């Protein structure tokens, strides 16, 4: 199984993300009946996208019983791209859905839209500033949607290879790509691969650039990011 698949919903629930996130954090006074693939279910079957059959000729999708989907940020990035398509040809615009964004045009600056990348450990600070035009951007991080189960810290980025929250030395990954959904997908892959392998993966991928903040406080960037990068400060700069 690769680094991304939308069929990780059962694993996400097993990790404790089985309800609206405000209740995941508190886990008090809220519950609903579990499905066959929910946490604690016996014999939960590991599944992947390969279990889903698409019959384009018949316009039929066959999803085996037990295969459940969590489109997560991929769906959000896809939606940003659809909104941007409707706006293309208009004046400069920015479509932003919780950090997954598409920027078009150069409002007030010859390099495009000014974007700051949030520090994963200090949310009132930013670690990098860049300018983009006609490009999508997305960030994946293990530090936002976090909770504790039996004294153990969990997060929402599941590694399909293990079925568990990813263990990685990349705290956050930001990717700039021609499409937002591509940026979202590649940011997640790079984060799951880890800092060094993730940076190598992004560097070898045509048409994308990336920035990785590591667990030891470094900021790693692909060589081509320099063309849009304006400032970098691993310690963070206050807004």
Secondary structure as GFF3:
##gff-version 3
##sequence-region A 1 239
A	DSSP	alpha_helix	9	14	.	.	.	ID=ss1
A	DSSP	alpha_helix	21	26	.	.	.	ID=ss2
A	DSSP	three_ten_helix	49	51	.	.	.	ID=ss3
A	DSSP	beta_strand	52	55	.	.	.	ID=ss4
A	DSSP	beta_strand	60	63	.	.	.	ID=ss5
A	DSSP	alpha_helix	72	87	.	.	.	ID=ss6
A	DSSP	beta_strand	93	97	.	.	.	ID=ss7
A	DSSP	beta_strand	100	104	.	.	.	ID=ss8
A	DSSP	beta_strand	113	118	.	.	.	ID=ss9
A	DSSP	beta_strand	125	132	.	.	.	ID=ss10
A	DSSP	beta_strand	135	141	.	.	.	ID=ss11
A	DSSP	beta_strand	146	149	.	.	.	ID=ss12
A	DSSP	beta_strand	152	155	.	.	.	ID=ss13
A	DSSP	beta_strand	158	159	.	.	.	ID=ss14
A	DSSP	beta_strand	164	165	.	.	.	ID=ss15
A	DSSP	beta_strand	170	177	.	.	.	ID=ss16
A	DSSP	alpha_helix	180	193	.	.	.	ID=ss17
A	DSSP	alpha_helix	195	204	.	.	.	ID=ss18
A	DSSP	beta_strand	209	214	.	.	.	ID=ss19
A	DSSP	beta_strand	219	221	.	.	.	ID=ss20
A	DSSP	three_ten_helix	223	227	.	.	.	ID=ss21
A	DSSP	beta_strand	229	238	.	.	.	ID=ss22
###
